Amino acid sequence: MGWMESVLREVRPLFHLLFPLCVHWIAEEMTVSVLVDVTAAALCPSQSTCSQAIYINGVQQTVVGLFKMVVLPLLGQLADEHGRKPLLLLTVSTTIFPFALLAWNQSKEFVYAYYVIRTISYILSQGSIFCIAVAYVADVVNENKRAAVFSWITGLFSASHVLGNVLARFLPEKYIFSVSIALLIFCPVYMQMFLTETTNKRAPKSDQGLSCLTKIVTIIRKRYASMRNAATIVVSSPTLRSISLVSFFYDLGMSGISSVLLYYLKAAFGFDKNQFSEILMMVGIGSIFSQILVLPLVNPLVGEKVILSSALLASIAYALLYGLAWAPWVPYLSASFGVIYVLVKPSTFAIISRATCSTNQGKVQGFIAGVQSISSLLSPVAMSPLTSWFLSSNAPFNCKGFSIICASICMMVAFCIACKLKPVERSPEDIETPLLTDS
């Protein structure tokens, strides 16, 4: 088991990063299944279908996607220039405030306030935590080991989701938000005390004598130049250009499904917190196995392209089965494909990281995450009204999961693009040359 010892040796220096992140993910996940019941009870009491909650989630996702297009690349640049630790502290801290509101009160007014503050929190933290963490890993892990380490990180993410859902399944609902807040507060405190910085970069102080307005203009110009540089790096690389398109179409479909799935299951099959937790736990347990054990073993044999293509194929089956679900057991079968499609993220991170030099990791990861946020902006525009329409009595035909079937088309496009990626050789010294090109 030499490969396991090798990976563990690479992961060990990341303990003070991964431990608080796992706690953070547990705290977030334990609220997911109960949020559906809380928001539906506040906005649509005594109703089986809550179209208002579906639309609000769609609006939230659209607003988050709109701002993330700018914020994610900006945070990636700042992580390269000012260090990973300050940006991680900022992003993990934002989640505390929205859940504090629901711990205090779960009335309709507080639920609306939760959505407003959670939207701001999502803009700063959704995607950016992973993005900055990946850049941190790239600073300390050898390039040849990064795919396995990224897989371990996403495996720990899945393990955290399982633990979060176990807590949600067995904790009384009135304690869930209080426990979540305690865990969320622990994370930035731990990072501040134990996490070490991996970059020596600090913001230049040559502009201290400038006026306030001049400083603002200078900062804007620097940010624009940095964003333009990141865009040039991505567009000029066939690998990064293609993986950006894969990420865009995959997230276009998957983010649309995620935004409506639990409400669809609640309306179509009467699922509640317990069924949601069971499905999420089932996916999480299988994902831990596939990401921590399977991917590190398979990746040296077949490479990231085969893993990415297989995972995208599984995501298509996942979406089609959910959309065509004809009985309450079918969603459980569909969720089992999550064991494979979760490999999309680590394989994508590995491809991007290999195709990027060490000084541009945060910048490029942030730019591509910004591209993904465009899909988060667009998907609710179609998914929210389409889901509400087909869940209502006015649907043109009986297919409650029609919107999810439509979303699967986006994953099909991503799969076709991924199949065009072709591995090539490069010398170890040529750090700027991508490892993959279009065939």
Disulfide bonds with the S-S distance in Angstrom:
Cys44-Cys50 2.11
